[in-house]
Every structure is written in structure tokens, then in C-alpha cells.
Amino acid sequence: QGTFPDALYVVETGQVTIQLETKDQKPIRLRTMGPGTIVGELGIYLNRRAAASVIVLHPGTIYRLSRHALQQMQATDPHLAAFFHEFMASLLSERLIHMNTTVQALLEDT
């Protein structure tokens, strides 16, 4: 949280949790994710500080795709890069739907 990531990470096996530290340094678990998860995409696409921290809960295999490697992919294999970007758009859309559903449920509980 707060760093400028230069890569995204794909969780093949294992489990990670997304955690946010509040101003008083108390961690809040936002979501726990398993295989197939991609984290760190905000740094790649928006070049901004990480909004949360990713903590490994259960070790596994995690792949790293750097911003530089993604730029190389775009230059050498634009079709693969386009497929990757379409996949990321789909993934981010699913996350937005999940977040909207969560917010709606929280608002209904109050």
C-alpha cells in the first residue's frame, strides 16, 4: 500500500488477501483471493500508488509481469497483448460488479 508497483502478479496456486491499512494503522481485510487472481494491475495501467497491500496467506506459485515485459509484448506480439488487455478489462469489470454488489448489500443493512 502506498508504493508504486511496476508489475502485476498472477496467482496460479496459493491464496492472497487484499488488505487496507487505516490512518490509525489498523489493517482491514478487503478480500481473500485464490488461484487465477491477478493483483497489482492499478500500477501497470494507471501508474499510481497501490491502494492496498497484498499479503500471501497460503504460499503457492505466483507469476510476475512487469510493465516493461507488457510493453515488450505489445511491440512483439500485439495480438497477444490485445487478448491480455481484453482479459484484464473483463476481470476488472467483474471486480466492479462484485464491489457494487457489496456496497449495495452494506447500504441495505444500514
MOKA-V745447 format. One record per residue. N is the residue number from 1. PSI is psi in degrees with one decimal (NA if undefined). OMEGA is omega in whole degrees, -180 to 180 (* if undefined). Layout:
<<N & PSI & OMEGA> <N & PSI & OMEGA>>
This chain:
<<1 & 128.8 & 177> <2 & -11.2 & 179> <3 & 165.9 & 176> <4 & 94.4 & -179> <5 & 145.4 & 178> <6 & 17.6 & -178> <7 & 160.4 & 168> <8 & 163.1 & -174> <9 & 137.3 & 179> <10 & 121.9 & 179> <11 & 110.9 & 178> <12 & -46.5 & 176> <13 & 159.1 & -179> <14 & -168.9 & -177> <15 & 139.6 & 178> <16 & 157.2 & 173> <17 & 142.7 & 177> <18 & 126.4 & -172> <19 & 140.2 & 180> <20 & 131.4 & 176> <21 & 129.3 & 179> <22 & 173.9 & -180> <23 & -29.5 & 178> <24 & 20.5 & 174> <25 & 17.0 & 177> <26 & 124.7 & 179> <27 & 139.7 & 176> <28 & 121.9 & 179> <29 & 123.4 & -180> <30 & -41.6 & -175> <31 & 145.5 & 173> <32 & 134.8 & -174> <33 & 152.1 & -177> <34 & -151.7 & -177> <35 & 139.4 & -179> <36 & -5.9 & -179> <37 & 141.7 & 171> <38 & 129.5 & 179> <39 & 156.4 & 178> <40 & 9.1 & -175> <41 & -25.0 & 179> <42 & -39.0 & 179> <43 & -36.4 & -179> <44 & -47.6 & -173> <45 & -32.4 & -175> <46 & -8.7 & -179> <47 & 51.4 & 179> <48 & 166.3 & -179> <49 & 147.8 & 177> <50 & 133.1 & -178> <51 & -20.4 & -177> <52 & 171.7 & 177> <53 & 150.3 & 176> <54 & 123.2 & -178> <55 & 131.5 & 177> <56 & 121.0 & 177> <57 & -46.6 & 179> <58 & 115.0 & -178> <59 & 150.6 & 179> <60 & -153.4 & 179> <61 & 124.4 & -179> <62 & 127.8 & 179> <63 & 146.4 & -179> <64 & 130.6 & 174> <65 & 109.2 & -178> <66 & 160.7 & 176> <67 & -41.2 & 180> <68 & -44.1 & 180> <69 & -37.5 & 177> <70 & -39.9 & 177> <71 & -39.4 & 177> <72 & -41.8 & 178> <73 & -42.7 & 180> <74 & -35.8 & -179> <75 & -39.2 & -173> <76 & -27.3 & -179> <77 & 74.6 & -175> <78 & -29.0 & 179> <79 & -42.8 & 177> <80 & -42.2 & 179> <81 & -41.9 & 179> <82 & -42.3 & 177> <83 & -43.6 & 179> <84 & -46.2 & -179> <85 & -38.1 & 176> <86 & -42.1 & 177> <87 & -44.3 & -180> <88 & -39.5 & 178> <89 & -41.4 & 178> <90 & -45.6 & 179> <91 & -46.3 & -179> <92 & -34.4 & 176> <93 & -42.8 & 177> <94 & -41.1 & 179> <95 & -38.4 & 179> <96 & -41.7 & 177> <97 & -45.5 & 179> <98 & -44.2 & -179> <99 & -43.5 & 179> <100 & -41.1 & 178> <101 & -41.7 & 179> <102 & -46.3 & 179> <103 & -43.0 & 179> <104 & -43.8 & 179> <105 & -40.6 & 178> <106 & -40.0 & 179> <107 & -34.6 & 179> <108 & -26.3 & 180> <109 & -15.6 & -177> <110 & NA & *>>
